[in-house]
């Protein structure tokens, strides 16, 4: 989401632009459903002892690792987009 407020000016009479980036709510809902489904199946199997401990750690930790990787990728892309937008607005591109 990109919000631009050109009617607000700073002291040097330049437009003030506020950029707000976030993950789409549908993506957040999908991730929530996916995590609930994943852990709803993995945790009972792990607690009953039907899976070896090293596999249980893999199945419990893998979604968290994936979430962390996607989080880092999203914010690095958001920061890159923000800097490119700043360069475009300032006429450096």
PyMOL commands that set and color helices and strands:
alter all, ss='L'
color gray80, all
select helices_A, chain A and resi 25-47+53-89
alter helices_A, ss='H'
color red, helices_A
select strands_A, chain A and resi 2-9+15-19
alter strands_A, ss='S'
color yellow, strands_A
deselect
rebuild
show_as cartoon
